[in-house]
Amino acid sequence: MGIGQHIWPAGLLVMALGLTACEPQRAEKLVEDVSTEADVKRLFGTPKTVTIAPDGSRTLDYPKQPEGYANYVMVIGPDGKLKSLRQLLNPDNFRKVQPGMDREAVTQILGPFARERRFDLKKETTLSWRFRDGQAAKMFVVTFDATGKVTGSATEDDQRSAEGGG
């Protein structure tokens, strides 16, 4: 393989990581009860999913996993204005993850995950979410037993970042 074949994917990774670094700055430009759905889409693009409630409000999901460090949920009211903007990967939500919860309940709280790992001998599975603690790149890791119930959680350094990948 030629040198250019190795540089191009790395360039794409750098570009993607640069975009994820801008996420908080984009979110700060939005103001509840002032910004419109068009403002949200101009800054964040097309949402991954849109859920329409009976009252006409729209929930826009912007998961940034597996490469980014956030999972955003934005609610647009029936009047077309931003009613709430939540970044799901935060300490308050991490504390809500408790032993005995199932995978669906955890992903309802945190949104899509970055990585899944299975440990067949231990009969465990872990799901991990990338997030930032200040400038530090971290992973929130939830361990599930063979029945799919949470047995514990932990925060660790994002090894991708430690290896120079972000």
Order of alpha helices (4+ residues) and beta strands (2+ residues): alpha-alpha-alpha-beta-beta-beta-beta-alpha-alpha-beta-beta-beta-beta-alpha
